[in-house]
Amino acid sequence: MKGAFGLIEGLVQDPAMARRIVAVMVIGVIAGTTAAAFDLERTLLWVLGAGMILTPTLHPWYVLWMLPFAALRTSPPWIALGGLAFLGYFGLGSYQETGEWIQPATVRAALWIPFFLLLAVEGRRLLSRPAAHDPGDPSEALP
């Protein structure tokens, strides 16, 4: 299975450049979660998730590593991807016969479109949520 890495590689037409772009993106996620001071579960979900969808090869069982964090954070995109990961095995038969992993575009679409749609919905929901009140913030103290 190829996730977002396959899209990036297709756009830049250079595997080495695609790897550099992906590395910068993962470092950006690490920096963002550090700056936002996310709790451990949320940080792991973001960092491991970014690494997972941006990896050049995503084996279906890799997605299972995300399920504990998805359950702790109630993340519909990752729970859905965990449920759809079996679709990544389409192509195994042709690989065993020919040595080439051929996966129909419809299978890739059925795997990735629900994930990215749910991810967009979750991102929009999180961005539209008002900022949490920090009782320890001195700038919010009453005069």
C-alpha positions in Angstrom: 0.0 0.0 0.0 1.1 3.5 -0.6 -0.4 6.4 1.2 0.3 10.1 0.8 4.0 9.3 -0.2 2.8 7.8 -3.4 0.9 11.0 -4.2 3.9 13.2 -3.4 6.2 11.0 -5.4 3.9 11.2 -8.3 3.7 15.0 -8.1 7.5 15.6 -7.9 8.6 12.7 -10.2 11.7 12.3 -8.1 11.8 9.6 -5.3 14.7 11.3 -3.5 13.0 14.7 -3.5 9.8 13.0 -2.3 11.6 11.4 0.6 13.1 14.9 1.6 9.6 16.5 1.4 8.1 13.7 3.6 11.0 14.1 6.1 10.3 17.8 6.4 6.6 17.1 6.8 7.2 14.6 9.6 9.6 17.0 11.3 7.0 19.7 11.0 4.4 17.5 12.7 6.9 16.8 15.5 7.6 20.5 15.9 3.9 21.3 15.8 3.0 18.8 18.5 5.8 20.0 20.7 4.9 23.6 20.3 1.2 22.9 21.0 2.2 20.8 24.1 -0.1 18.0 23.2 -0.5 15.2 25.8 1.3 11.9 25.1 -1.5 10.0 23.4 -2.3 12.9 21.1 1.4 13.4 20.3 1.9 9.7 19.5 -1.3 9.7 17.3 0.0 12.7 15.3 3.6 11.7 15.0 3.2 8.0 14.3 0.2 8.8 12.1 2.2 11.2 10.0 5.0 8.8 9.7 2.6 6.0 8.8 0.7 7.7 6.0 3.8 9.3 4.6 5.9 6.1 4.5 6.9 4.8 1.1 5.4 1.3 1.9 2.6 0.8 4.3 1.9 -2.8 5.1 -1.7 -3.4 6.3 -0.6 -4.6 9.7 1.3 -1.4 10.4 -2.1 0.3 10.7 -2.9 -1.9 13.7 -0.2 -0.1 15.7 -2.3 3.1 15.5 -5.5 1.5 16.9 -4.6 1.9 20.7 -3.9 5.6 20.2 -7.0 6.0 18.0 -9.1 4.4 20.7 -7.6 6.6 23.4 -8.2 9.7 21.3 -11.5 8.5 19.7 -10.2 9.2 16.2 -12.7 8.1 13.6 -10.2 8.4 10.7 -7.7 6.0 12.2 -10.4 3.6 13.4 -11.8 3.5 9.9 -8.4 2.9 8.4 -7.8 0.1 10.8 -11.1 -1.5 9.7 -10.3 -1.0 6.0 -6.6 -2.1 6.2 -7.4 -5.6 4.9 -8.0 -4.0 1.5 -4.2 -3.6 1.3 -4.0 -7.3 0.7 -5.7 -7.0 -2.6 -2.9 -7.7 -5.0 -1.3 -10.5 -3.0 -2.6 -13.1 -5.4 -1.0 -11.4 -8.4 2.2 -10.9 -6.4 2.4 -14.6 -5.6 1.9 -15.5 -9.3 3.9 -12.8 -11.1 6.1 -11.1 -8.5 4.4 -7.8 -9.2 2.0 -6.2 -6.7 -0.9 -5.0 -8.7 -3.6 -3.2 -6.8 -6.7 -1.7 -8.6 -7.2 2.0 -8.2 -10.7 1.3 -6.9 -9.2 -0.7 -4.0 -6.8 2.2 -3.2 -9.7 4.6 -3.4 -11.9 2.5 -1.1 -9.0 2.4 1.4 -7.8 6.0 1.4 -10.9 8.2 0.5 -12.8 7.4 3.7 -9.7 8.0 5.8 -8.8 11.4 4.3 -12.5 12.5 4.3 -12.8 11.6 8.0 -9.4 13.2 8.7 -10.7 16.5 7.0 -13.9 16.4 9.1 -12.0 15.8 12.3 -9.5 18.5 11.4 -12.2 21.0 10.8 -14.0 20.0 14.0 -10.8 20.5 16.0 -10.0 23.8 14.3 -13.4 25.2 14.9 -13.4 24.3 18.6 -12.8 27.3 20.9 -9.5 27.4 22.7 -9.6 25.8 26.1 -9.4 28.1 29.1 -6.0 27.7 30.9 -6.6 28.5 34.6 -2.8 28.8 35.1 -2.5 31.6 32.4 -1.6 34.8 34.3 -2.9 37.0 31.4 -6.4 35.7 32.1 -6.3 36.7 35.8 -8.9 39.1 37.1 -7.7 42.6 38.1 
